[in-house]
């Protein structure tokens, strides 16, 4: 008998309030999943959590324009792991190539971990909540075991705090924040700041961060608060600003345009940070960290760029060609309603193939397209939009 679609399993789990014990660690529902169910969602597993891939009644194009012109709510599968104790900073500095000691309490930092050979494991946003307490909100994959393996001689606890992450993103996102908090919104609240606010009478940690390169913030739902009260307040108030709830489709084109890499597709254990354009986040002057020796020896050339295709989107895989021979890989792909072309993250075999290189690309329909490599981000190169320094509400072209 064919198993039921995952979306029906998700509905059953949500209806029960808690997942069955045998599924609880492998397909746990977001506590605000009930807000998604009216849209007939289809779910995937992400960090052992259920996250919606698409909605039946909202298209990827509709979601794209909402995040670019108004505001969206997105419940994610990001997994915060807590490092706490006297040696929490030492452990973080051991596993991350960036110098964690430079991150002040109340600030976030983009971080990733590498294997000993320099291959990349996973990335995410690290929150420094106190001198001896961090949350690393990671992308899909395993870092918990990596922390434990490198903490054997340290006075630190590695644990899952059962915290869930949701995002409010778009040009109106800070207006929504001002409207939903009890009292005044945090000030200042700069890009990658952390703050604690009260929403619907509940204490909530929020950060000026997101995965869209738009103005936005994220909220972290701890287990000891009324999570539904927080979520319902945000969605109810947000609707006055045009807010809709979205699936993972809202991120695809926008994050590719912005050059935000997706763990597991745009990088993995076979590439090092330099090859995917993340070398600026490697501090070879800091004390020893996992992978440092290999990264010191590594070629610093970047092989990962944006790709624009006309008329259709590129097919994933080794579909980049010159004179019929494969010359690189399409790692992520989507259609951009704003740029009116296919956009992709491409990794080239030869680092000499950089921005301006023209090539042939197989489309998802099997036809051949002309493509051109470009720098990332594809626009807003100084990332002024998420920092609140540029208000960019583009016209629709669909």
Secondary structure, DSSP 8 states (H G I E B T S, - for coil): -----HHHHHHHHHHHSS--TTTTTTSB--TTGGGTGGG-EEEEEETTEEEEEEESSS-HHHHHHHHHHS-EEEE---EEEEEESTTHHHHHHHHBSS-GGGS-TTBEEEEEEE-TTS-EEEEEEEEEEETTEEEEEE-SS--HHHHHHT-TTSS-EEEE---EEEEEESTTHHHHHHHHBSSS--SS--TTBEEEEEETTEEEEEES--SSSSSEEEEEE-TTS-HHHHHHHHHHHHGGGT-EEE-THHHHHHHHHHT---BTTTB-TTS-TTTTT-GGG--TTSS--TTHHHHHHS-----EEEEEESSS-B-SEEEEEETTEEEEEEEEEEEETTTTEEEEEEEESSTT--TT-EEEEEBTTS-EEEEEEE-SSSS-TT-TTTTTS---------
